[in-house]
C-alpha cells in the first residue's frame, strides 16, 4: 500500500530541532530525520528509546577478558608453559594467581580489543551499514549540508505544510512511499 509522505528540508540543525519539538507538541508523528551529523537532543525530542549498546559492550568486554585470561593461562601455565617454561623476572610459572599482576595489562588490552571491535561490527550490522548495503537516505544532500524530516500524511496535509513553513523549512516535497 502506497503512503504519502512529506520531506521537509532544513538548512540549520537548531531550526530543525526546534521544528521537531514544535511539531511533536502539535501531535504530529515524525517518521524519520536524516542529518549529516548527530544533533544533540534530537533523539530525546523524537522520543526514541535508549540504546542497548552499553550492555553489549559489557558482554563483549567480558568475553575479551575471559579470552585473555584463558590465553595467558594456556601459554604461560598449562599447555605451552609446561613444555617450555618462561622464567621472566624470576616469576614462578606454575600458578595463575601468583602471576596475575603481570597478566593484568594483557587481559585489559584483550578486553578493550574485543569490546571495541565487536561493538563496531554490531553497530554496522544493526544499522545495515555492512559492505554492499544500499543507502536509505531519500535525498543525497543530507550527507553534506541539509537536514531532512520525513512525515507521513494522514488527511492533514495542509495543516502540516503550514506548520513546516512556520517552523523554517526551506523546501517541502510530497512523495509516494511504497514499503
HUURZI-V24387 format. One record per helix or strand. SS is the DSSP state (helix for helix, strand for strand). FROM is the first residue (numbers start at 1). TO is the last residue. Records with the same first field share a line. If there is no record, write none. Layout:
SS=FROM-TO ; FROM-TO
//
This chain:
strand=2-10 ; 30-34 ; 147-152 ; 171-178
helix=13-25 ; 42-46 ; 53-77 ; 79-83 ; 100-126 ; 140-143 ; 157-166
//
